[in-house]
């Protein structure tokens, strides 16, 4: 799981930095994302129920 998350963070960081060059000035040590991540399962709950819960 961590390899997938790290890959997504790397790709999204490169795309965001390309689209928004001013990000370089805003982050310490040029780090956009933290090293941590969170993953959870919804156990087959319908998407509409999850959407209502998040809202």
CHARMM-style PDB file with segment names, atoms N, HN, CA, C and O in Angstrom:
ATOM      1  N   UNK     1       0.824  -1.193   0.000  1.00  0.00      PROA
ATOM      2  CA  UNK     1       0.000   0.000   0.000  1.00  0.00      PROA
ATOM      3  C   UNK     1       0.866   1.254   0.000  1.00  0.00      PROA
ATOM      4  O   UNK     1       0.574   2.211  -0.717  1.00  0.00      PROA
ATOM      5  N   UNK     2       1.932   1.254   0.802  1.00  0.00      PROA
ATOM      6  HN  UNK     2       2.169   0.477   1.385  1.00  0.00      PROA
ATOM      7  CA  UNK     2       2.745   2.462   0.901  1.00  0.00      PROA
ATOM      8  C   UNK     2       3.416   2.824  -0.420  1.00  0.00      PROA
ATOM      9  O   UNK     2       3.660   4.002  -0.683  1.00  0.00      PROA
ATOM     10  N   UNK     3       3.715   1.836  -1.251  1.00  0.00      PROA
ATOM     11  HN  UNK     3       3.517   0.879  -1.037  1.00  0.00      PROA
ATOM     12  CA  UNK     3       4.332   2.132  -2.551  1.00  0.00      PROA
ATOM     13  C   UNK     3       3.345   2.877  -3.457  1.00  0.00      PROA
ATOM     14  O   UNK     3       3.732   3.800  -4.174  1.00  0.00      PROA
ATOM     15  N   UNK     4       2.091   2.479  -3.423  1.00  0.00      PROA
ATOM     16  HN  UNK     4       1.777   1.729  -2.841  1.00  0.00      PROA
ATOM     17  CA  UNK     4       1.065   3.159  -4.210  1.00  0.00      PROA
ATOM     18  C   UNK     4       0.887   4.599  -3.728  1.00  0.00      PROA
ATOM     19  O   UNK     4       0.844   5.527  -4.535  1.00  0.00      PROA
ATOM     20  N   UNK     5       0.786   4.778  -2.416  1.00  0.00      PROA
ATOM     21  HN  UNK     5       0.821   4.024  -1.760  1.00  0.00      PROA
ATOM     22  CA  UNK     5       0.598   6.119  -1.852  1.00  0.00      PROA
ATOM     23  C   UNK     5       1.790   7.009  -2.194  1.00  0.00      PROA
ATOM     24  O   UNK     5       1.606   8.153  -2.611  1.00  0.00      PROA
ATOM     25  N   UNK     6       3.005   6.499  -2.025  1.00  0.00      PROA
ATOM     26  HN  UNK     6       3.155   5.570  -1.686  1.00  0.00      PROA
ATOM     27  CA  UNK     6       4.200   7.292  -2.350  1.00  0.00      PROA
ATOM     28  C   UNK     6       4.239   7.674  -3.822  1.00  0.00      PROA
ATOM     29  O   UNK     6       4.642   8.783  -4.172  1.00  0.00      PROA
ATOM     30  N   UNK     7       3.820   6.755  -4.680  1.00  0.00      PROA
ATOM     31  HN  UNK     7       3.493   5.854  -4.396  1.00  0.00      PROA
ATOM     32  CA  UNK     7       3.789   7.038  -6.114  1.00  0.00      PROA
ATOM     33  C   UNK     7       2.768   8.142  -6.420  1.00  0.00      PROA
ATOM     34  O   UNK     7       3.063   9.067  -7.177  1.00  0.00      PROA
ATOM     35  N   UNK     8       1.581   8.045  -5.838  1.00  0.00      PROA
ATOM     36  HN  UNK     8       1.341   7.294  -5.223  1.00  0.00      PROA
ATOM     37  CA  UNK     8       0.550   9.065  -6.052  1.00  0.00      PROA
ATOM     38  C   UNK     8       1.001  10.430  -5.543  1.00  0.00      PROA
ATOM     39  O   UNK     8       0.750  11.450  -6.185  1.00  0.00      PROA
ATOM     40  N   UNK     9       1.664  10.450  -4.394  1.00  0.00      PROA
ATOM     41  HN  UNK     9       1.867   9.621  -3.873  1.00  0.00      PROA
ATOM     42  CA  UNK     9       2.166  11.712  -3.848  1.00  0.00      PROA
ATOM     43  C   UNK     9       3.235  12.312  -4.756  1.00  0.00      PROA
ATOM     44  O   UNK     9       3.252  13.522  -4.981  1.00  0.00      PROA
ATOM     45  N   UNK    10       4.119  11.475  -5.272  1.00  0.00      PROA
ATOM     46  HN  UNK    10       4.105  10.492  -5.089  1.00  0.00      PROA
ATOM     47  CA  UNK    10       5.184  11.959  -6.149  1.00  0.00      PROA
ATOM     48  C   UNK    10       4.638  12.550  -7.437  1.00  0.00      PROA
ATOM     49  O   UNK    10       5.035  13.640  -7.848  1.00  0.00      PROA
ATOM     50  N   UNK    11       3.729  11.827  -8.069  1.00  0.00      PROA
ATOM     51  HN  UNK    11       3.406  10.942  -7.735  1.00  0.00      PROA
ATOM     52  CA  UNK    11       3.145  12.292  -9.326  1.00  0.00      PROA
ATOM     53  C   UNK    11       2.345  13.575  -9.105  1.00  0.00      PROA
ATOM     54  O   UNK    11       2.479  14.532  -9.868  1.00  0.00      PROA
ATOM     55  N   UNK    12       1.512  13.595  -8.062  1.00  0.00      PROA
ATOM     56  HN  UNK    12       1.403  12.818  -7.443  1.00  0.00      PROA
ATOM     57  CA  UNK    12       0.696  14.785  -7.820  1.00  0.00      PROA
ATOM     58  C   UNK    12       1.579  15.983  -7.454  1.00  0.00      PROA
ATOM     59  O   UNK    12       1.267  17.114  -7.830  1.00  0.00      PROA
ATOM     60  N   UNK    13       2.667  15.751  -6.733  1.00  0.00      PROA
ATOM     61  HN  UNK    13       2.920  14.833  -6.428  1.00  0.00      PROA
ATOM     62  CA  UNK    13       3.578  16.836  -6.384  1.00  0.00      PROA
ATOM     63  C   UNK    13       4.223  17.442  -7.633  1.00  0.00      PROA
ATOM     64  O   UNK    13       4.300  18.662  -7.772  1.00  0.00      PROA
ATOM     65  N   UNK    14       4.678  16.586  -8.525  1.00  0.00      PROA
ATOM     66  HN  UNK    14       4.615  15.594  -8.412  1.00  0.00      PROA
ATOM     67  CA  UNK    14       5.281  17.088  -9.770  1.00  0.00      PROA
ATOM     68  C   UNK    14       4.285  17.872 -10.604  1.00  0.00      PROA
ATOM     69  O   UNK    14       4.613  18.933 -11.134  1.00  0.00      PROA
ATOM     70  N   UNK    15       3.059  17.349 -10.724  1.00  0.00      PROA
ATOM     71  HN  UNK    15       2.793  16.486 -10.293  1.00  0.00      PROA
ATOM     72  CA  UNK    15       2.037  18.047 -11.512  1.00  0.00      PROA
ATOM     73  C   UNK    15       1.666  19.391 -10.885  1.00  0.00      PROA
ATOM     74  O   UNK    15       1.531  20.389 -11.592  1.00  0.00      PROA
ATOM     75  N   UNK    16       1.504  19.420  -9.570  1.00  0.00      PROA
ATOM     76  HN  UNK    16       1.614  18.609  -8.996  1.00  0.00      PROA
ATOM     77  CA  UNK    16       1.151  20.673  -8.900  1.00  0.00      PROA
ATOM     78  C   UNK    16       2.269  21.703  -9.008  1.00  0.00      PROA
ATOM     79  O   UNK    16       2.003  22.883  -9.240  1.00  0.00      PROA
ATOM     80  N   UNK    17       3.506  21.272  -8.845  1.00  0.00      PROA
ATOM     81  HN  UNK    17       3.721  20.314  -8.657  1.00  0.00      PROA
ATOM     82  CA  UNK    17       4.642  22.194  -8.946  1.00  0.00      PROA
ATOM     83  C   UNK    17       4.781  22.752 -10.361  1.00  0.00      PROA
ATOM     84  O   UNK    17       5.175  23.902 -10.553  1.00  0.00      PROA
ATOM     85  N   UNK    18       4.451  21.919 -11.346  1.00  0.00      PROA
ATOM     86  HN  UNK    18       4.131  20.984 -11.190  1.00  0.00      PROA
ATOM     87  CA  UNK    18       4.517  22.381 -12.733  1.00  0.00      PROA
ATOM     88  C   UNK    18       3.421  23.409 -13.005  1.00  0.00      PROA
ATOM     89  O   UNK    18       3.656  24.416 -13.673  1.00  0.00      PROA
ATOM     90  N   UNK    19       2.232  23.149 -12.487  1.00  0.00      PROA
ATOM     91  HN  UNK    19       2.041  22.330 -11.945  1.00  0.00      PROA
ATOM     92  CA  UNK    19       1.096  24.040 -12.716  1.00  0.00      PROA
ATOM     93  C   UNK    19       1.174  25.302 -11.852  1.00  0.00      PROA
ATOM     94  O   UNK    19       0.713  26.367 -12.262  1.00  0.00      PROA
ATOM     95  N   UNK    20       1.756  25.179 -10.660  1.00  0.00      PROA
ATOM     96  HN  UNK    20       2.131  24.314 -10.327  1.00  0.00      PROA
ATOM     97  CA  UNK    20       1.828  26.303  -9.722  1.00  0.00      PROA
ATOM     98  C   UNK    20       3.272  26.488  -9.239  1.00  0.00      PROA
ATOM     99  O   UNK    20       3.605  26.060  -8.134  1.00  0.00      PROA
ATOM    100  N   UNK    21       4.132  27.115 -10.045  1.00  0.00      PROA
ATOM    101  HN  UNK    21       3.862  27.462 -10.943  1.00  0.00      PROA
ATOM    102  CA  UNK    21       5.540  27.282  -9.682  1.00  0.00      PROA
ATOM    103  C   UNK    21       5.747  28.025  -8.366  1.00  0.00      PROA
ATOM    104  O   UNK    21       6.782  27.853  -7.722  1.00  0.00      PROA
ATOM    105  N   UNK    22       4.788  28.843  -7.956  1.00  0.00      PROA
ATOM    106  HN  UNK    22       3.947  28.982  -8.479  1.00  0.00      PROA
ATOM    107  CA  UNK    22       4.926  29.593  -6.710  1.00  0.00      PROA
ATOM    108  C   UNK    22       4.941  28.688  -5.475  1.00  0.00      PROA
ATOM    109  O   UNK    22       5.304  29.137  -4.388  1.00  0.00      PROA
ATOM    110  N   UNK    23       4.553  27.420  -5.631  1.00  0.00      PROA
ATOM    111  HN  UNK    23       4.258  27.055  -6.515  1.00  0.00      PROA
ATOM    112  CA  UNK    23       4.603  26.485  -4.511  1.00  0.00      PROA
ATOM    113  C   UNK    23       6.024  26.298  -3.993  1.00  0.00      PROA
ATOM    114  O   UNK    23       6.224  26.046  -2.804  1.00  0.00      PROA
ATOM    115  N   UNK    24       7.009  26.418  -4.876  1.00  0.00      PROA
ATOM    116  HN  UNK    24       6.847  26.623  -5.842  1.00  0.00      PROA
ATOM    117  CA  UNK    24       8.412  26.243  -4.470  1.00  0.00      PROA
ATOM    118  C   UNK    24       8.793  27.172  -3.330  1.00  0.00      PROA
ATOM    119  O   UNK    24       9.589  26.805  -2.467  1.00  0.00      PROA
ATOM    120  N   UNK    25       8.233  28.366  -3.323  1.00  0.00      PROA
ATOM    121  HN  UNK    25       7.586  28.664  -4.025  1.00  0.00      PROA
ATOM    122  CA  UNK    25       8.586  29.368  -2.316  1.00  0.00      PROA
ATOM    123  C   UNK    25       7.848  29.156  -1.001  1.00  0.00      PROA
ATOM    124  O   UNK    25       8.258  29.695   0.027  1.00  0.00      PROA
ATOM    125  N   UNK    26       6.775  28.388  -1.016  1.00  0.00      PROA
ATOM    126  HN  UNK    26       6.442  27.951  -1.852  1.00  0.00      PROA
ATOM    127  CA  UNK    26       5.904  28.295   0.156  1.00  0.00      PROA
ATOM    128  C   UNK    26       6.232  27.134   1.088  1.00  0.00      PROA
ATOM    129  O   UNK    26       5.790  27.123   2.237  1.00  0.00      PROA
ATOM    130  N   UNK    27       7.004  26.155   0.607  1.00  0.00      PROA
ATOM    131  HN  UNK    27       7.363  26.164  -0.326  1.00  0.00      PROA
ATOM    132  CA  UNK    27       7.222  24.961   1.412  1.00  0.00      PROA
ATOM    133  C   UNK    27       8.679  24.797   1.795  1.00  0.00      PROA
ATOM    134  O   UNK    27       9.590  24.972   0.985  1.00  0.00      PROA
ATOM    135  N   UNK    28       8.866  24.453   3.068  1.00  0.00      PROA
ATOM    136  HN  UNK    28       8.127  24.311   3.726  1.00  0.00      PROA
ATOM    137  CA  UNK    28      10.203  24.235   3.601  1.00  0.00      PROA
ATOM    138  C   UNK    28      10.832  23.009   2.957  1.00  0.00      PROA
ATOM    139  O   UNK    28      10.167  21.987   2.783  1.00  0.00      PROA
ATOM    140  N   UNK    29      12.080  23.100   2.610  1.00  0.00      PROA
ATOM    141  HN  UNK    29      12.620  23.930   2.751  1.00  0.00      PROA
ATOM    142  CA  UNK    29      12.841  21.971   2.055  1.00  0.00      PROA
ATOM    143  C   UNK    29      12.188  21.374   0.815  1.00  0.00      PROA
ATOM    144  O   UNK    29      12.426  20.210   0.490  1.00  0.00      PROA
ATOM    145  N   UNK    30      11.371  22.155   0.122  1.00  0.00      PROA
ATOM    146  HN  UNK    30      11.178  23.100   0.386  1.00  0.00      PROA
ATOM    147  CA  UNK    30      10.684  21.696  -1.099  1.00  0.00      PROA
ATOM    148  C   UNK    30       9.871  20.425  -0.893  1.00  0.00      PROA
ATOM    149  O   UNK    30       9.781  19.599  -1.801  1.00  0.00      PROA
ATOM    150  N   UNK    31       9.282  20.257   0.277  1.00  0.00      PROA
ATOM    151  HN  UNK    31       9.355  20.928   1.015  1.00  0.00      PROA
ATOM    152  CA  UNK    31       8.463  19.077   0.574  1.00  0.00      PROA
ATOM    153  C   UNK    31       7.000  19.491   0.560  1.00  0.00      PROA
ATOM    154  O   UNK    31       6.557  20.271   1.403  1.00  0.00      PROA
ATOM    155  N   UNK    32       6.260  18.968  -0.397  1.00  0.00      PROA
ATOM    156  HN  UNK    32       6.620  18.335  -1.082  1.00  0.00      PROA
ATOM    157  CA  UNK    32       4.848  19.326  -0.531  1.00  0.00      PROA
ATOM    158  C   UNK    32       3.971  18.463   0.372  1.00  0.00      PROA
ATOM    159  O   UNK    32       3.070  18.979   1.033  1.00  0.00      PROA
ATOM    160  N   UNK    33       4.222  17.163   0.406  1.00  0.00      PROA
ATOM    161  HN  UNK    33       4.954  16.743  -0.131  1.00  0.00      PROA
ATOM    162  CA  UNK    33       3.426  16.229   1.206  1.00  0.00      PROA
ATOM    163  C   UNK    33       4.241  15.709   2.378  1.00  0.00      PROA
ATOM    164  O   UNK    33       5.464  15.599   2.293  1.00  0.00      PROA
ATOM    165  N   UNK    34       3.565  15.393   3.466  1.00  0.00      PROA
ATOM    166  HN  UNK    34       2.572  15.482   3.535  1.00  0.00      PROA
ATOM    167  CA  UNK    34       4.241  14.749   4.599  1.00  0.00      PROA
ATOM    168  C   UNK    34       4.479  13.281   4.242  1.00  0.00      PROA
ATOM    169  O   UNK    34       3.945  12.781   3.253  1.00  0.00      PROA
ATOM    170  N   UNK    35       5.275  12.605   5.046  1.00  0.00      PROA
ATOM    171  HN  UNK    35       5.710  13.012   5.850  1.00  0.00      PROA
ATOM    172  CA  UNK    35       5.570  11.189   4.778  1.00  0.00      PROA
ATOM    173  C   UNK    35       4.431  10.276   5.198  1.00  0.00      PROA
ATOM    174  O   UNK    35       4.392   9.115   4.791  1.00  0.00      PROA
ATOM    175  N   UNK    36       3.510  10.775   6.000  1.00  0.00      PROA
ATOM    176  HN  UNK    36       3.542  11.719   6.331  1.00  0.00      PROA
ATOM    177  CA  UNK    36       2.431   9.931   6.513  1.00  0.00      PROA
ATOM    178  C   UNK    36       1.266   9.832   5.528  1.00  0.00      PROA
ATOM    179  O   UNK    36       1.155  10.621   4.590  1.00  0.00      PROA
ATOM    180  N   UNK    37       0.411   8.851   5.765  1.00  0.00      PROA
ATOM    181  HN  UNK    37       0.501   8.210   6.527  1.00  0.00      PROA
ATOM    182  CA  UNK    37      -0.813   8.700   4.976  1.00  0.00      PROA
ATOM    183  C   UNK    37      -1.829   7.919   5.798  1.00  0.00      PROA
ATOM    184  O   UNK    37      -1.481   7.296   6.801  1.00  0.00      PROA
ATOM    185  N   UNK    38      -3.068   7.956   5.374  1.00  0.00      PROA
ATOM    186  HN  UNK    38      -3.351   8.462   4.559  1.00  0.00      PROA
ATOM    187  CA  UNK    38      -4.144   7.235   6.044  1.00  0.00      PROA
ATOM    188  C   UNK    38      -4.917   6.446   4.998  1.00  0.00      PROA
ATOM    189  O   UNK    38      -5.232   6.967   3.929  1.00  0.00      PROA
ATOM    190  N   UNK    39      -5.217   5.210   5.302  1.00  0.00      PROA
ATOM    191  HN  UNK    39      -4.960   4.786   6.171  1.00  0.00      PROA
ATOM    192  CA  UNK    39      -6.025   4.382   4.406  1.00  0.00      PROA
ATOM    193  C   UNK    39      -7.094   3.689   5.249  1.00  0.00      PROA
ATOM    194  O   UNK    39      -6.811   3.219   6.351  1.00  0.00      PROA
ATOM    195  N   UNK    40      -8.312   3.626   4.735  1.00  0.00      PROA
ATOM    196  HN  UNK    40      -8.542   4.007   3.840  1.00  0.00      PROA
ATOM    197  CA  UNK    40      -9.405   2.984   5.463  1.00  0.00      PROA
ATOM    198  C   UNK    40     -10.296   2.233   4.484  1.00  0.00      PROA
ATOM    199  O   UNK    40     -10.270   2.476   3.277  1.00  0.00      PROA
ATOM    200  N   UNK    41     -11.070   1.333   5.022  1.00  0.00      PROA
ATOM    201  HN  UNK    41     -11.092   1.135   6.002  1.00  0.00      PROA
ATOM    202  CA  UNK    41     -12.015   0.566   4.231  1.00  0.00      PROA
ATOM    203  C   UNK    41     -13.427   0.919   4.681  1.00  0.00      PROA
ATOM    204  O   UNK    41     -13.661   1.186   5.860  1.00  0.00      PROA
ATOM    205  N   UNK    42     -14.358   0.919   3.749  1.00  0.00      PROA
ATOM    206  HN  UNK    42     -14.168   0.702   2.792  1.00  0.00      PROA
ATOM    207  CA  UNK    42     -15.745   1.230   4.103  1.00  0.00      PROA
ATOM    208  C   UNK    42     -16.592  -0.040   4.194  1.00  0.00      PROA
ATOM    209  O   UNK    42     -17.797   0.046   4.430  1.00  0.00      PROA
ATOM    210  N   UNK    43     -15.992  -1.205   4.014  1.00  0.00      PROA
ATOM    211  HN  UNK    43     -15.013  -1.275   3.822  1.00  0.00      PROA
ATOM    212  CA  UNK    43     -16.688  -2.468   4.221  1.00  0.00      PROA
ATOM    213  C   UNK    43     -17.890  -2.708   3.327  1.00  0.00      PROA
ATOM    214  O   UNK    43     -18.848  -3.353   3.752  1.00  0.00      PROA
ATOM    215  N   UNK    44     -17.867  -2.209   2.107  1.00  0.00      PROA
ATOM    216  HN  UNK    44     -17.088  -1.685   1.762  1.00  0.00      PROA
ATOM    217  CA  UNK    44     -18.964  -2.461   1.179  1.00  0.00      PROA
ATOM    218  C   UNK    44     -20.137  -1.501   1.327  1.00  0.00      PROA
ATOM    219  O   UNK    44     -21.180  -1.696   0.702  1.00  0.00      PROA
ATOM    220  N   UNK    45     -19.977  -0.480   2.138  1.00  0.00      PROA
ATOM    221  HN  UNK    45     -19.130  -0.322   2.645  1.00  0.00      PROA
ATOM    222  CA  UNK    45     -21.044   0.522   2.298  1.00  0.00      PROA
ATOM    223  C   UNK    45     -21.279   1.235   0.972  1.00  0.00      PROA
ATOM    224  O   UNK    45     -20.317   1.602   0.297  1.00  0.00      PROA
ATOM    225  N   UNK    46     -22.531   1.437   0.587  1.00  0.00      PROA
ATOM    226  HN  UNK    46     -23.313   1.138   1.135  1.00  0.00      PROA
ATOM    227  CA  UNK    46     -22.813   2.140  -0.674  1.00  0.00      PROA
ATOM    228  C   UNK    46     -22.195   3.544  -0.682  1.00  0.00      PROA
ATOM    229  O   UNK    46     -22.155   4.221   0.345  1.00  0.00      PROA
ATOM    230  N   UNK    47     -21.728   3.957  -1.830  1.00  0.00      PROA
ATOM    231  HN  UNK    47     -21.761   3.406  -2.664  1.00  0.00      PROA
ATOM    232  CA  UNK    47     -21.058   5.243  -1.984  1.00  0.00      PROA
ATOM    233  C   UNK    47     -21.938   6.409  -1.527  1.00  0.00      PROA
ATOM    234  O   UNK    47     -21.428   7.370  -0.952  1.00  0.00      PROA
ATOM    235  N   UNK    48     -23.220   6.341  -1.767  1.00  0.00      PROA
ATOM    236  HN  UNK    48     -23.634   5.560  -2.234  1.00  0.00      PROA
ATOM    237  CA  UNK    48     -24.122   7.423  -1.368  1.00  0.00      PROA
ATOM    238  C   UNK    48     -24.148   7.593   0.152  1.00  0.00      PROA
ATOM    239  O   UNK    48     -24.202   8.722   0.641  1.00  0.00      PROA
ATOM    240  N   UNK    49     -24.111   6.517   0.887  1.00  0.00      PROA
ATOM    241  HN  UNK    49     -24.067   5.601   0.490  1.00  0.00      PROA
ATOM    242  CA  UNK    49     -24.091   6.588   2.355  1.00  0.00      PROA
ATOM    243  C   UNK    49     -22.788   7.223   2.837  1.00  0.00      PROA
ATOM    244  O   UNK    49     -22.795   8.039   3.759  1.00  0.00      PROA
ATOM    245  N   UNK    50     -21.688   6.854   2.221  1.00  0.00      PROA
ATOM    246  HN  UNK    50     -21.682   6.191   1.472  1.00  0.00      PROA
ATOM    247  CA  UNK    50     -20.382   7.451   2.584  1.00  0.00      PROA
ATOM    248  C   UNK    50     -20.389   8.933   2.262  1.00  0.00      PROA
ATOM    249  O   UNK    50     -19.905   9.743   3.053  1.00  0.00      PROA
ATOM    250  N   UNK    51     -20.932   9.296   1.111  1.00  0.00      PROA
ATOM    251  HN  UNK    51     -21.325   8.638   0.468  1.00  0.00      PROA
ATOM    252  CA  UNK    51     -21.001  10.699   0.708  1.00  0.00      PROA
ATOM    253  C   UNK    51     -21.807  11.514   1.733  1.00  0.00      PROA
ATOM    254  O   UNK    51     -21.402  12.613   2.110  1.00  0.00      PROA
ATOM    255  N   UNK    52     -22.937  10.977   2.177  1.00  0.00      PROA
ATOM    256  HN  UNK    52     -23.266  10.084   1.870  1.00  0.00      PROA
ATOM    257  CA  UNK    52     -23.756  11.662   3.180  1.00  0.00      PROA
ATOM    258  C   UNK    52     -22.996  11.825   4.492  1.00  0.00      PROA
ATOM    259  O   UNK    52     -23.074  12.871   5.137  1.00  0.00      PROA
ATOM    260  N   UNK    53     -22.276  10.806   4.876  1.00  0.00      PROA
ATOM    261  HN  UNK    53     -22.213   9.957   4.353  1.00  0.00      PROA
ATOM    262  CA  UNK    53     -21.495  10.861   6.125  1.00  0.00      PROA
ATOM    263  C   UNK    53     -20.414  11.931   6.046  1.00  0.00      PROA
ATOM    264  O   UNK    53     -20.205  12.672   7.007  1.00  0.00      PROA
ATOM    265  N   UNK    54     -19.734  12.016   4.926  1.00  0.00      PROA
ATOM    266  HN  UNK    54     -19.903  11.414   4.146  1.00  0.00      PROA
ATOM    267  CA  UNK    54     -18.656  13.004   4.766  1.00  0.00      PROA
ATOM    268  C   UNK    54     -19.232  14.405   4.763  1.00  0.00      PROA
ATOM    269  O   UNK    54     -18.657  15.310   5.367  1.00  0.00      PROA
ATOM    270  N   UNK    55     -20.357  14.600   4.092  1.00  0.00      PROA
ATOM    271  HN  UNK    55     -20.824  13.864   3.600  1.00  0.00      PROA
ATOM    272  CA  UNK    55     -20.981  15.932   4.045  1.00  0.00      PROA
ATOM    273  C   UNK    55     -21.427  16.350   5.419  1.00  0.00      PROA
ATOM    274  OT1 UNK    55     -21.975  17.441   5.585  1.00  0.00      PROA
TER     275      UNK     55
END
